[in-house]
Amino acid sequence: MTSAWESLEPPWRECFLLAWESFGAGSIPVGAVLLDGAGTTVSRGRNRRNERSGPAGQLRASGLAHAEINALVTLPPADYSDHVMYTTLEPCLLCTAALRQCHVGTVRFAGPDPMFAGVDRIPDLDPFLARRWTRRDGPLGGPFGRLAVVLHLVWAVENGAQSLVDGHADTMPDELRAARNLAGAPADRLRRLPLPEALPTLLG
């Protein structure tokens, strides 16, 4: 286990463990946890796009089965403005809208997603949406911010998601190069390992 892993806050570690489960299952490797105002985890979710099973109430085998959605979907309607969601990847348009609709106060993300870099400008377009807009805090940066992006891109390369590959080619060429080097047999070998054992290779 690396010192970088041990130094991560517990919510980040849980997010990455969830993302690693998705990676091993062939889904998009993103994990998310929601903490209440006291810092207690109240829900968790991971991407289940390519899976046929999952916890009761969570989405699977669907393009809507995003990590953040699965962390939110079983919550009863309430005010979650003091809650913080941690997620391995910058929320897309779908998940950003879901966070706002659930009145979650803050979302913290590890890795940036240039495909959705303009989402944070939506409140400038509509004062109604600006009310209770979820504050974005990220990226985390460092080795785990990079890892979140690389895992996402490994999935994109392996699954022929060319729009994702093209969207990162100019803005994140180093991460894309690392993903291409990992995709296929190297990634398959790593998927057999628990995440802490795979980290020396992933972070190296």
Order of alpha helices (4+ residues) and beta strands (2+ residues): alpha-alpha-beta-beta-alpha-beta-alpha-beta-alpha-beta-alpha-alpha-alpha-alpha-alpha
